[in-house]
Amino acid sequence: MDTKNSNKNVDFSALVSPFKFGPFTLPSRTAVAPMNNMRQQDGYPNMDSLCFYTRRARGGYGLIIAEPVSTGKFQDELNPYLQTRLYTPEHAKAWRLVVEGVHSFGGRIIAQLAGLGAGRQHWDPTGKTRPAAASPIPFEVTKDHLPKNFDKDPNIEMHLKGDMPRELTRAEIYKAIEDYYMSTRMAIMAGFDGVEYHTCHGYSGHNFLSPNQNFRTDEFGGSWENRTRFARESFKQIMRAIRDEGVEGKFVAGCRTSAAEHTPGGFTYEDMVKFHKMLIELGSSFVDLSDSAGYERWDIFIPDEDKMPLKIEQAHYFDKELDVPVLIPSVHDPVLAAQLANETKNIIFSHGRQSLADPDWTNKIRDGKVDEINRCKRCNIGCMLKYGIHAGVQLRCIINPEMGFEMYDSANYPKPMAPGKYLR
């Protein structure tokens, strides 16, 4: 395999070489970003879920961040809409099959814990539930901040302004904090390699962090210390579960935030570096970056190619300021990813839409077949508009007919575990 002399002599080796990630060695510096792509009505991952994830591990992605999971019954009441769950032994048993499948193809997999759900961005097409957030502040999107092709969606008007959320009570907040403990224990039982605390792009955890979305007057609002309290206390529960289960040094915990809000008065890169350093002191061992204040800057949350200068800037800034692995999303161009891999020491490149368009992105680079990569068009049609998030059904991709049908290819079925080899 000679990637150095392929595609105009770009050196791809740093991108596809083994990379240290906590106690693990990943086969590459590439990851699959968490997506609400395989949501199931009963809350359990199934054969579709299993083969979706194994297909991407089979394609060479070194790390997979699984879809956001509900951490407790209270969250299910807030957000009953097709949310996968992880807080009982039954959930752990179902997820264990997915974990074993990813491991059988040499990948690592992390559970994303999303306590309190979508916050003020919650949308229930049945109309049975309403949003609940840190403060009663609805979101509103202007059409100039929509991602590509969203303005062509005939139903977009209903997504431009959120319903008025009710303010979460202190009792509800403390219950959500407590739920992270059991959910982490179930992730460990399922054999996951780690967990990720979700607090990004306008969802519930983000609502607490944002000075523009949190006007509370109790211990969870106002000052920086108070606005970060929900995250700190939740992460402490995650670390307590890791200690109680005896997997310190064998199991990672990290956090996904927006890199910045990109709104007047919103939090900045400097704020998020301060925030992540705080969590690192508590035991966090990696950072996963999303971006934007949420739906009001949907164009940054779901970026087009014109937003790549932001990603380059973020890769360099967070790599310099933080001494742990940092996941940067949306860098689809293999040449740009290779250049950044050579210029940084801690950056991992995570793909959402590109991993749907071509799950073999990493292997094609490794095998010197860069020109054969099916490039994501960032059209948002199959993964969001016609299917996916807005339609509330399983994702598809207009350039990858295999997407959503992975379970029908036996090559994606887990390989038998080698004798004497165990999950942990």
Disulfide bonds with the S-S distance in Angstrom:
none
